Amino acid sequence: MRNSIAAALLATLLVVGAPMPAEASKFKNCTAVNKVHKGGVAKSAETVNAGGKTKNQPTVDAKLYKTLKSMDRDKDGIACEK
């Protein structure tokens, strides 16, 4: 019985997928991201220092960047930079 419950739970997670971080799911566009993260979200500190072309300092958060990657239009490693 216990194994069948575990198997059913695992199957449900595989079909539905793992939930996204709560913070990332509330951002519908870059305007919403910039209200919380003024300079956008960078995938690493090296990315932030490499470009030097953002007006505001981006937040470094690899997990959040991964969920916002589609908002990184110029593919420079910073989503929604300003």
C-alpha positions as CSV (number, residue, x, y, z in Angstrom):
1,M,0.0,0.0,0.0
2,R,2.8,2.4,1.0
3,N,4.7,1.7,-2.3
4,S,1.6,2.3,-4.4
5,I,1.0,5.7,-2.8
6,A,4.6,6.7,-3.3
7,A,4.4,5.6,-6.9
8,A,1.2,7.6,-7.5
9,L,2.7,10.7,-6.0
10,L,5.8,10.4,-8.1
11,A,3.8,9.8,-11.3
12,T,1.7,12.9,-10.4
13,L,4.8,15.1,-10.0
14,L,6.2,13.8,-13.3
15,V,3.0,14.7,-15.2
16,V,2.3,18.0,-13.5
17,G,5.9,19.1,-13.1
18,A,7.7,20.7,-10.2
19,P,6.2,24.0,-9.0
20,M,8.0,27.2,-10.0
21,P,9.4,29.4,-7.3
22,A,6.6,31.6,-5.9
23,E,8.4,34.8,-6.6
24,A,9.0,34.0,-10.3
25,S,5.4,33.1,-10.9
26,K,4.1,36.6,-10.0
27,F,6.1,38.3,-12.7
28,K,4.1,38.5,-16.0
29,N,6.5,40.9,-17.7
30,C,9.7,43.0,-17.2
31,T,7.7,45.9,-15.7
32,A,6.6,43.7,-12.9
33,V,10.2,42.4,-12.4
34,N,11.6,45.9,-12.3
35,K,9.1,47.0,-9.6
36,V,10.9,44.5,-7.3
37,H,14.3,44.2,-8.8
38,K,15.2,47.7,-10.2
39,G,18.2,46.5,-12.3
40,G,16.7,43.2,-13.4
41,V,17.9,39.7,-12.4
42,A,21.4,38.3,-13.3
43,K,22.4,34.7,-13.4
44,S,25.8,35.4,-11.8
45,A,28.0,38.1,-10.3
46,E,30.4,37.7,-13.2
47,T,27.6,38.5,-15.6
48,V,26.8,41.7,-13.7
49,N,30.4,43.0,-13.8
50,A,31.0,41.9,-17.5
51,G,28.5,44.2,-19.2
52,G,28.6,47.4,-17.1
53,K,25.8,48.8,-19.2
54,T,22.9,48.7,-16.7
55,K,21.6,51.9,-15.1
56,N,20.7,50.0,-11.8
57,Q,22.5,47.1,-10.1
58,P,20.9,43.8,-11.0
59,T,19.9,41.3,-8.3
60,V,22.1,38.1,-8.6
61,D,19.9,35.0,-8.3
62,A,20.6,32.0,-10.6
63,K,17.3,30.2,-9.8
64,L,15.2,33.3,-10.4
65,Y,17.1,34.1,-13.6
66,K,16.4,30.6,-14.9
67,T,12.7,31.1,-14.5
68,L,12.9,34.6,-16.1
69,K,15.4,33.5,-18.9
70,S,12.7,34.1,-21.6
71,M,12.7,37.8,-20.6
72,D,16.4,38.2,-21.4
73,R,16.0,39.5,-24.9
74,D,19.6,40.3,-25.6
75,K,20.8,37.0,-24.1
76,D,23.5,38.7,-21.9
77,G,22.7,36.8,-18.7
78,I,20.6,39.6,-17.2
79,A,16.8,39.4,-17.5
80,C,14.9,42.7,-17.6
81,E,18.0,44.9,-17.1
82,K,17.5,48.7,-16.8
